[in-house]
Amino acid sequence: MSIGADDYIDQLLVKKYAEEKVDNHDNMESMVDPKEMMSAMNDYANMYKNMMTLKQRLNIACYAINARTARYTKTSQY
């Protein structure tokens, strides 16, 4: 399996778009402030971390409650 244009139509498309110019993102002004974006991502990460910690604590508490209230009964041997 090779990389690149295999048939004639693909070769023509490659030639056509080889010289096309694309937007230079270094010269463009972003619609979103990078500091605000990083702040939002940090807030989301902190919220996710807190939810994971809360879930872990809740699992520990539920396990302790279930272990404390468990009632064991003896069963007969075979």
PDB file as gemmi writes it, atoms N, CA and C in Angstrom:
CRYST1    1.000    1.000    1.000  90.00  90.00  90.00 P 1                      
ATOM      1  N   MET A   1       0.852  -1.183   0.000  1.00  0.00           N  
ATOM      2  CA  MET A   1       0.000   0.000   0.000  1.00  0.00           C  
ATOM      3  C   MET A   1       0.896   1.243   0.000  1.00  0.00           C  
ATOM      4  N   SER A   2       0.674   2.107  -0.911  1.00  0.00           N  
ATOM      5  CA  SER A   2       1.514   3.293  -1.035  1.00  0.00           C  
ATOM      6  C   SER A   2       0.760   4.538  -0.601  1.00  0.00           C  
ATOM      7  N   ILE A   3       1.527   5.554  -0.315  1.00  0.00           N  
ATOM      8  CA  ILE A   3       0.953   6.838   0.064  1.00  0.00           C  
ATOM      9  C   ILE A   3       1.040   7.759  -1.134  1.00  0.00           C  
ATOM     10  N   GLY A   4      -0.030   8.472  -1.407  1.00  0.00           N  
ATOM     11  CA  GLY A   4      -0.031   9.409  -2.518  1.00  0.00           C  
ATOM     12  C   GLY A   4      -1.136   9.101  -3.502  1.00  0.00           C  
ATOM     13  N   ALA A   5      -1.125   9.842  -4.596  1.00  0.00           N  
ATOM     14  CA  ALA A   5      -2.157   9.701  -5.617  1.00  0.00           C  
ATOM     15  C   ALA A   5      -1.865   8.471  -6.470  1.00  0.00           C  
ATOM     16  N   ASP A   6      -2.870   7.618  -6.609  1.00  0.00           N  
ATOM     17  CA  ASP A   6      -2.698   6.396  -7.390  1.00  0.00           C  
ATOM     18  C   ASP A   6      -3.229   6.541  -8.813  1.00  0.00           C  
ATOM     19  N   ASP A   7      -4.388   7.142  -8.936  1.00  0.00           N  
ATOM     20  CA  ASP A   7      -4.970   7.236 -10.274  1.00  0.00           C  
ATOM     21  C   ASP A   7      -4.806   8.647 -10.841  1.00  0.00           C  
ATOM     22  N   TYR A   8      -5.221   8.825 -12.056  1.00  0.00           N  
ATOM     23  CA  TYR A   8      -5.018  10.076 -12.790  1.00  0.00           C  
ATOM     24  C   TYR A   8      -5.771  11.243 -12.153  1.00  0.00           C  
ATOM     25  N   ILE A   9      -7.005  10.993 -11.693  1.00  0.00           N  
ATOM     26  CA  ILE A   9      -7.804  12.072 -11.092  1.00  0.00           C  
ATOM     27  C   ILE A   9      -7.148  12.568  -9.808  1.00  0.00           C  
ATOM     28  N   ASP A  10      -6.665  11.631  -8.985  1.00  0.00           N  
ATOM     29  CA  ASP A  10      -5.983  12.040  -7.755  1.00  0.00           C  
ATOM     30  C   ASP A  10      -4.705  12.816  -8.057  1.00  0.00           C  
ATOM     31  N   GLN A  11      -3.975  12.432  -9.079  1.00  0.00           N  
ATOM     32  CA  GLN A  11      -2.761  13.157  -9.453  1.00  0.00           C  
ATOM     33  C   GLN A  11      -3.088  14.583  -9.886  1.00  0.00           C  
ATOM     34  N   LEU A  12      -4.179  14.746 -10.641  1.00  0.00           N  
ATOM     35  CA  LEU A  12      -4.585  16.090 -11.052  1.00  0.00           C  
ATOM     36  C   LEU A  12      -4.992  16.939  -9.844  1.00  0.00           C  
ATOM     37  N   LEU A  13      -5.694  16.332  -8.891  1.00  0.00           N  
ATOM     38  CA  LEU A  13      -6.084  17.059  -7.679  1.00  0.00           C  
ATOM     39  C   LEU A  13      -4.865  17.480  -6.867  1.00  0.00           C  
ATOM     40  N   VAL A  14      -3.877  16.593  -6.797  1.00  0.00           N  
ATOM     41  CA  VAL A  14      -2.650  16.929  -6.068  1.00  0.00           C  
ATOM     42  C   VAL A  14      -1.956  18.101  -6.738  1.00  0.00           C  
ATOM     43  N   LYS A  15      -1.859  18.093  -8.053  1.00  0.00           N  
ATOM     44  CA  LYS A  15      -1.227  19.199  -8.775  1.00  0.00           C  
ATOM     45  C   LYS A  15      -2.003  20.495  -8.584  1.00  0.00           C  
ATOM     46  N   LYS A  16      -3.331  20.401  -8.604  1.00  0.00           N  
ATOM     47  CA  LYS A  16      -4.162  21.594  -8.487  1.00  0.00           C  
ATOM     48  C   LYS A  16      -4.006  22.253  -7.118  1.00  0.00           C  
ATOM     49  N   TYR A  17      -4.018  21.450  -6.062  1.00  0.00           N  
ATOM     50  CA  TYR A  17      -4.003  22.010  -4.710  1.00  0.00           C  
ATOM     51  C   TYR A  17      -2.608  22.129  -4.107  1.00  0.00           C  
ATOM     52  N   ALA A  18      -1.575  21.738  -4.849  1.00  0.00           N  
ATOM     53  CA  ALA A  18      -0.219  21.817  -4.322  1.00  0.00           C  
ATOM     54  C   ALA A  18       0.217  23.258  -4.118  1.00  0.00           C  
ATOM     55  N   GLU A  19      -0.244  24.167  -4.952  1.00  0.00           N  
ATOM     56  CA  GLU A  19       0.171  25.563  -4.885  1.00  0.00           C  
ATOM     57  C   GLU A  19      -0.824  26.448  -4.136  1.00  0.00           C  
ATOM     58  N   GLU A  20      -1.883  25.875  -3.591  1.00  0.00           N  
ATOM     59  CA  GLU A  20      -2.900  26.672  -2.897  1.00  0.00           C  
ATOM     60  C   GLU A  20      -2.335  27.247  -1.610  1.00  0.00           C  
ATOM     61  N   LYS A  21      -2.732  28.455  -1.330  1.00  0.00           N  
ATOM     62  CA  LYS A  21      -2.340  29.117  -0.090  1.00  0.00           C  
ATOM     63  C   LYS A  21      -3.430  28.881   0.944  1.00  0.00           C  
ATOM     64  N   VAL A  22      -3.015  28.722   2.179  1.00  0.00           N  
ATOM     65  CA  VAL A  22      -3.966  28.545   3.276  1.00  0.00           C  
ATOM     66  C   VAL A  22      -3.825  29.710   4.234  1.00  0.00           C  
ATOM     67  N   ASP A  23      -4.788  29.831   5.125  1.00  0.00           N  
ATOM     68  CA  ASP A  23      -4.729  30.911   6.110  1.00  0.00           C  
ATOM     69  C   ASP A  23      -3.506  30.740   7.000  1.00  0.00           C  
ATOM     70  N   ASN A  24      -2.812  31.825   7.211  1.00  0.00           N  
ATOM     71  CA  ASN A  24      -1.675  31.821   8.113  1.00  0.00           C  
ATOM     72  C   ASN A  24      -2.196  32.157   9.505  1.00  0.00           C  
ATOM     73  N   HIS A  25      -2.189  31.179  10.376  1.00  0.00           N  
ATOM     74  CA  HIS A  25      -2.789  31.365  11.691  1.00  0.00           C  
ATOM     75  C   HIS A  25      -1.969  32.276  12.603  1.00  0.00           C  
ATOM     76  N   ASP A  26      -0.716  32.503  12.243  1.00  0.00           N  
ATOM     77  CA  ASP A  26       0.093  33.418  13.049  1.00  0.00           C  
ATOM     78  C   ASP A  26      -0.377  34.855  12.887  1.00  0.00           C  
ATOM     79  N   ASN A  27      -0.916  35.190  11.736  1.00  0.00           N  
ATOM     80  CA  ASN A  27      -1.353  36.564  11.468  1.00  0.00           C  
ATOM     81  C   ASN A  27      -2.813  36.802  11.825  1.00  0.00           C  
ATOM     82  N   MET A  28      -3.534  35.755  12.187  1.00  0.00           N  
ATOM     83  CA  MET A  28      -4.953  35.900  12.486  1.00  0.00           C  
ATOM     84  C   MET A  28      -5.167  36.220  13.960  1.00  0.00           C  
ATOM     85  N   GLU A  29      -6.166  37.004  14.220  1.00  0.00           N  
ATOM     86  CA  GLU A  29      -6.554  37.317  15.594  1.00  0.00           C  
ATOM     87  C   GLU A  29      -7.581  36.277  16.023  1.00  0.00           C  
ATOM     88  N   SER A  30      -7.339  35.660  17.146  1.00  0.00           N  
ATOM     89  CA  SER A  30      -8.242  34.632  17.632  1.00  0.00           C  
ATOM     90  C   SER A  30      -9.495  35.264  18.213  1.00  0.00           C  
ATOM     91  N   MET A  31     -10.627  34.589  18.034  1.00  0.00           N  
ATOM     92  CA  MET A  31     -11.879  35.087  18.589  1.00  0.00           C  
ATOM     93  C   MET A  31     -11.980  34.777  20.082  1.00  0.00           C  
ATOM     94  N   VAL A  32     -11.138  33.864  20.579  1.00  0.00           N  
ATOM     95  CA  VAL A  32     -11.148  33.490  21.989  1.00  0.00           C  
ATOM     96  C   VAL A  32      -9.820  33.904  22.601  1.00  0.00           C  
ATOM     97  N   ASP A  33      -9.906  34.581  23.738  1.00  0.00           N  
ATOM     98  CA  ASP A  33      -8.698  34.981  24.437  1.00  0.00           C  
ATOM     99  C   ASP A  33      -8.017  33.737  25.003  1.00  0.00           C  
ATOM    100  N   PRO A  34      -6.734  33.535  24.711  1.00  0.00           N  
ATOM    101  CA  PRO A  34      -6.056  32.322  25.194  1.00  0.00           C  
ATOM    102  C   PRO A  34      -6.054  32.210  26.716  1.00  0.00           C  
ATOM    103  N   LYS A  35      -5.939  33.330  27.414  1.00  0.00           N  
ATOM    104  CA  LYS A  35      -5.943  33.283  28.882  1.00  0.00           C  
ATOM    105  C   LYS A  35      -7.309  32.836  29.400  1.00  0.00           C  
ATOM    106  N   GLU A  36      -8.377  33.320  28.763  1.00  0.00           N  
ATOM    107  CA  GLU A  36      -9.717  32.901  29.173  1.00  0.00           C  
ATOM    108  C   GLU A  36      -9.932  31.426  28.871  1.00  0.00           C  
ATOM    109  N   MET A  37      -9.431  30.966  27.730  1.00  0.00           N  
ATOM    110  CA  MET A  37      -9.563  29.557  27.375  1.00  0.00           C  
ATOM    111  C   MET A  37      -8.820  28.680  28.371  1.00  0.00           C  
ATOM    112  N   MET A  38      -7.597  29.054  28.716  1.00  0.00           N  
ATOM    113  CA  MET A  38      -6.839  28.274  29.688  1.00  0.00           C  
ATOM    114  C   MET A  38      -7.503  28.310  31.054  1.00  0.00           C  
ATOM    115  N   SER A  39      -8.065  29.444  31.413  1.00  0.00           N  
ATOM    116  CA  SER A  39      -8.784  29.547  32.682  1.00  0.00           C  
ATOM    117  C   SER A  39      -9.999  28.627  32.692  1.00  0.00           C  
ATOM    118  N   ALA A  40     -10.745  28.594  31.594  1.00  0.00           N  
ATOM    119  CA  ALA A  40     -11.910  27.723  31.506  1.00  0.00           C  
ATOM    120  C   ALA A  40     -11.494  26.247  31.556  1.00  0.00           C  
ATOM    121  N   MET A  41     -10.413  25.911  30.872  1.00  0.00           N  
ATOM    122  CA  MET A  41      -9.932  24.531  30.894  1.00  0.00           C  
ATOM    123  C   MET A  41      -9.459  24.148  32.294  1.00  0.00           C  
ATOM    124  N   ASN A  42      -8.813  25.085  32.988  1.00  0.00           N  
ATOM    125  CA  ASN A  42      -8.355  24.834  34.351  1.00  0.00           C  
ATOM    126  C   ASN A  42      -9.545  24.640  35.285  1.00  0.00           C  
ATOM    127  N   ASP A  43     -10.582  25.466  35.126  1.00  0.00           N  
ATOM    128  CA  ASP A  43     -11.785  25.319  35.942  1.00  0.00           C  
ATOM    129  C   ASP A  43     -12.431  23.959  35.719  1.00  0.00           C  
ATOM    130  N   TYR A  44     -12.510  23.546  34.469  1.00  0.00           N  
ATOM    131  CA  TYR A  44     -13.110  22.250  34.140  1.00  0.00           C  
ATOM    132  C   TYR A  44     -12.286  21.116  34.748  1.00  0.00           C  
ATOM    133  N   ALA A  45     -10.965  21.214  34.649  1.00  0.00           N  
ATOM    134  CA  ALA A  45     -10.099  20.172  35.199  1.00  0.00           C  
ATOM    135  C   ALA A  45     -10.234  20.099  36.718  1.00  0.00           C  
ATOM    136  N   ASN A  46     -10.295  21.257  37.367  1.00  0.00           N  
ATOM    137  CA  ASN A  46     -10.469  21.277  38.820  1.00  0.00           C  
ATOM    138  C   ASN A  46     -11.808  20.678  39.228  1.00  0.00           C  
ATOM    139  N   MET A  47     -12.863  21.008  38.478  1.00  0.00           N  
ATOM    140  CA  MET A  47     -14.182  20.458  38.777  1.00  0.00           C  
ATOM    141  C   MET A  47     -14.173  18.936  38.615  1.00  0.00           C  
ATOM    142  N   TYR A  48     -13.550  18.444  37.550  1.00  0.00           N  
ATOM    143  CA  TYR A  48     -13.482  17.005  37.319  1.00  0.00           C  
ATOM    144  C   TYR A  48     -12.692  16.322  38.432  1.00  0.00           C  
ATOM    145  N   LYS A  49     -11.585  16.937  38.847  1.00  0.00           N  
ATOM    146  CA  LYS A  49     -10.771  16.388  39.930  1.00  0.00           C  
ATOM    147  C   LYS A  49     -11.579  16.326  41.222  1.00  0.00           C  
ATOM    148  N   ASN A  50     -12.333  17.384  41.516  1.00  0.00           N  
ATOM    149  CA  ASN A  50     -13.149  17.401  42.723  1.00  0.00           C  
ATOM    150  C   ASN A  50     -14.252  16.353  42.660  1.00  0.00           C  
ATOM    151  N   MET A  51     -14.850  16.159  41.496  1.00  0.00           N  
ATOM    152  CA  MET A  51     -15.885  15.135  41.350  1.00  0.00           C  
ATOM    153  C   MET A  51     -15.300  13.735  41.552  1.00  0.00           C  
ATOM    154  N   MET A  52     -14.103  13.508  41.041  1.00  0.00           N  
ATOM    155  CA  MET A  52     -13.468  12.201  41.232  1.00  0.00           C  
ATOM    156  C   MET A  52     -13.139  11.966  42.708  1.00  0.00           C  
ATOM    157  N   THR A  53     -12.664  12.993  43.396  1.00  0.00           N  
ATOM    158  CA  THR A  53     -12.377  12.878  44.823  1.00  0.00           C  
ATOM    159  C   THR A  53     -13.660  12.619  45.599  1.00  0.00           C  
ATOM    160  N   LEU A  54     -14.713  13.340  45.269  1.00  0.00           N  
ATOM    161  CA  LEU A  54     -16.001  13.149  45.932  1.00  0.00           C  
ATOM    162  C   LEU A  54     -16.528  11.734  45.693  1.00  0.00           C  
ATOM    163  N   LYS A  55     -16.398  11.241  44.471  1.00  0.00           N  
ATOM    164  CA  LYS A  55     -16.851   9.881  44.159  1.00  0.00           C  
ATOM    165  C   LYS A  55     -16.064   8.862  44.966  1.00  0.00           C  
ATOM    166  N   GLN A  56     -14.760   9.061  45.088  1.00  0.00           N  
ATOM    167  CA  GLN A  56     -13.931   8.134  45.850  1.00  0.00           C  
ATOM    168  C   GLN A  56     -14.329   8.141  47.323  1.00  0.00           C  
ATOM    169  N   ARG A  57     -14.540   9.320  47.880  1.00  0.00           N  
ATOM    170  CA  ARG A  57     -14.958   9.403  49.285  1.00  0.00           C  
ATOM    171  C   ARG A  57     -16.328   8.776  49.499  1.00  0.00           C  
ATOM    172  N   LEU A  58     -17.231   8.986  48.552  1.00  0.00           N  
ATOM    173  CA  LEU A  58     -18.566   8.400  48.645  1.00  0.00           C  
ATOM    174  C   LEU A  58     -18.500   6.879  48.565  1.00  0.00           C  
ATOM    175  N   ASN A  59     -17.645   6.346  47.695  1.00  0.00           N  
ATOM    176  CA  ASN A  59     -17.463   4.893  47.607  1.00  0.00           C  
ATOM    177  C   ASN A  59     -16.920   4.327  48.908  1.00  0.00           C  
ATOM    178  N   ILE A  60     -15.964   5.018  49.525  1.00  0.00           N  
ATOM    179  CA  ILE A  60     -15.399   4.570  50.797  1.00  0.00           C  
ATOM    180  C   ILE A  60     -16.467   4.585  51.882  1.00  0.00           C  
ATOM    181  N   ALA A  61     -17.267   5.656  51.926  1.00  0.00           N  
ATOM    182  CA  ALA A  61     -18.321   5.764  52.931  1.00  0.00           C  
ATOM    183  C   ALA A  61     -19.375   4.677  52.738  1.00  0.00           C  
ATOM    184  N   CYS A  62     -19.784   4.445  51.498  1.00  0.00           N  
ATOM    185  CA  CYS A  62     -20.782   3.399  51.223  1.00  0.00           C  
ATOM    186  C   CYS A  62     -20.238   2.021  51.575  1.00  0.00           C  
ATOM    187  N   TYR A  63     -18.981   1.794  51.281  1.00  0.00           N  
ATOM    188  CA  TYR A  63     -18.372   0.509  51.624  1.00  0.00           C  
ATOM    189  C   TYR A  63     -18.353   0.323  53.129  1.00  0.00           C  
ATOM    190  N   ALA A  64     -18.003   1.368  53.872  1.00  0.00           N  
ATOM    191  CA  ALA A  64     -17.961   1.278  55.337  1.00  0.00           C  
ATOM    192  C   ALA A  64     -19.356   1.030  55.903  1.00  0.00           C  
ATOM    193  N   ILE A  65     -20.359   1.709  55.384  1.00  0.00           N  
ATOM    194  CA  ILE A  65     -21.736   1.515  55.856  1.00  0.00           C  
ATOM    195  C   ILE A  65     -22.203   0.096  55.553  1.00  0.00           C  
ATOM    196  N   ASN A  66     -21.950  -0.382  54.361  1.00  0.00           N  
ATOM    197  CA  ASN A  66     -22.349  -1.747  54.006  1.00  0.00           C  
ATOM    198  C   ASN A  66     -21.622  -2.780  54.849  1.00  0.00           C  
ATOM    199  N   ALA A  67     -20.353  -2.558  55.135  1.00  0.00           N  
ATOM    200  CA  ALA A  67     -19.593  -3.500  55.958  1.00  0.00           C  
ATOM    201  C   ALA A  67     -20.097  -3.482  57.400  1.00  0.00           C  
ATOM    202  N   ARG A  68     -20.480  -2.320  57.896  1.00  0.00           N  
ATOM    203  CA  ARG A  68     -20.947  -2.202  59.275  1.00  0.00           C  
ATOM    204  C   ARG A  68     -22.328  -2.827  59.457  1.00  0.00           C  
ATOM    205  N   THR A  69     -23.177  -2.713  58.462  1.00  0.00           N  
ATOM    206  CA  THR A  69     -24.551  -3.204  58.602  1.00  0.00           C  
ATOM    207  C   THR A  69     -24.738  -4.609  58.041  1.00  0.00           C  
ATOM    208  N   ALA A  70     -23.680  -5.226  57.572  1.00  0.00           N  
ATOM    209  CA  ALA A  70     -23.802  -6.570  57.003  1.00  0.00           C  
ATOM    210  C   ALA A  70     -24.115  -7.570  58.106  1.00  0.00           C  
ATOM    211  N   ARG A  71     -24.991  -8.490  57.806  1.00  0.00           N  
ATOM    212  CA  ARG A  71     -25.347  -9.554  58.744  1.00  0.00           C  
ATOM    213  C   ARG A  71     -24.935 -10.879  58.104  1.00  0.00           C  
ATOM    214  N   TYR A  72     -24.139 -11.584  58.842  1.00  0.00           N  
ATOM    215  CA  TYR A  72     -23.642 -12.849  58.339  1.00  0.00           C  
ATOM    216  C   TYR A  72     -24.391 -13.989  59.024  1.00  0.00           C  
ATOM    217  N   THR A  73     -24.740 -14.982  58.273  1.00  0.00           N  
ATOM    218  CA  THR A  73     -25.412 -16.143  58.825  1.00  0.00           C  
ATOM    219  C   THR A  73     -24.574 -17.381  58.556  1.00  0.00           C  
ATOM    220  N   LYS A  74     -24.695 -18.312  59.468  1.00  0.00           N  
ATOM    221  CA  LYS A  74     -23.955 -19.560  59.288  1.00  0.00           C  
ATOM    222  C   LYS A  74     -24.760 -20.468  58.368  1.00  0.00           C  
ATOM    223  N   THR A  75     -24.057 -21.137  57.506  1.00  0.00           N  
ATOM    224  CA  THR A  75     -24.685 -22.107  56.638  1.00  0.00           C  
ATOM    225  C   THR A  75     -24.169 -23.488  57.007  1.00  0.00           C  
ATOM    226  N   SER A  76     -24.943 -24.463  56.701  1.00  0.00           N  
ATOM    227  CA  SER A  76     -24.549 -25.828  57.041  1.00  0.00           C  
ATOM    228  C   SER A  76     -23.452 -26.298  56.083  1.00  0.00           C  
ATOM    229  N   GLN A  77     -22.605 -27.163  56.635  1.00  0.00           N  
ATOM    230  CA  GLN A  77     -21.555 -27.763  55.809  1.00  0.00           C  
ATOM    231  C   GLN A  77     -22.171 -28.804  54.907  1.00  0.00           C  
ATOM    232  N   TYR A  78     -21.497 -29.153  53.842  1.00  0.00           N  
ATOM    233  CA  TYR A  78     -22.014 -30.141  52.892  1.00  0.00           C  
ATOM    234  C   TYR A  78     -22.079 -31.481  53.512  1.00  0.00           C  
TER     235      TYR A  78                                                      
END                                                                             
